[in-house]
Each structure stands twice: as C-alpha cells, then as structure tokens.
Amino acid sequence: MKRTYLILAIIGFILPNIFVLLESIESGNYLLYARPLETMQLMFVNRVSSAFMMDLFFVLVLFLIWSYRESQSLGIKKWWQVWLITFAFGIACGLPLFLYVREDKKNGAPEYSKAPAY
C-alpha cells in the first residue's frame, strides 16, 4: 500500500495543480494565494461550487483532526510538514502523503527514512 499512497500523493499534487497553474497564468492570481479574497469569492460563486467547497472544507477539518490524533498515537513527529503541504497544494496530495508516512511508521521504519524529500 505504501507505493500506492506515494503514487496517489503525486497524482493528487499534479491533477489539481494543472488547473491552479492555468488559472495563475490566465489571471495572475498565482497559486490562488496572490488575491485571497478573489479566490474565496470564486470558490463560492454559485450553489454548486459552494456545495463542493463546504464538502471539501469539512473533509479538510476532519483530516486535520484525524491526522493530528493519529500522529500523536503513532509518534509521528513531523506531521506538521504534511499539513503545510496540504494547505499549499491541497488535500488530494496531503491525505495520501500522510497515509504514506503513517504506513512507514506502522511498519517500524524510522520516520521519513524512505519518504521523498519535501
């Protein structure tokens, strides 16, 4: 499963960020962080996008709570780095990356011994 989580983290980084890159080039709102108020307005532009965003925010909060508690119980010391990646590049990358790190820890490997450098 470890390899699968790593592949999913890479795919979860690439796929959403294709659209982020296109939007950054087209609008100048680089990584959607240059103009945060505009980004928030566009995320809630209609009921459909609002429904998806509320669902995503709910999943994000659940992930933050679960990953913190899981990190504490397994002794994962660098959990906050996964959070930074999640906030920078999205949960599609952060969740499988955390599962990858968690799998390493559960199998007794030293923390991040085989994890990609980030």
WOKA-V460054 format. One line per field, one symbol per residue. phi: phi as a letter, one per 20 degrees, with the letter a starting at -180 (. if undefined). psi: psi as a letter, one per 40 degrees, with the letter a starting at -180 (. if undefined). burial: # if it has 24 or more other C-alpha atoms within 12 Angstrom, else .. A space follows every 10 residues. Layout:
# WOKA-V460054
phi: ???
psi: ???
burial: ???
This chain:
# WOKA-V460054
phi: .gffffffff ffefgfffff ffffffdnef lmdfcfffff fffdfbffff ffffffffff ffffffffff fffemeedgf fffgffffco ffefffffff fffgffenfg gmfdfffb
psi: dddddddddd ddddddeddd ddddddeegh eeedgddddd dddfdidddd dddddddddd dddddddddd dddefhdfdd ddddddddei dddddddddd ddddddeeii hfdeiih.
burial: ....##.### .##...#..# .......... ##........ .......... .......... ..##..##.. #..#.#.##. .##.###.## ########## #####..... ##..#...
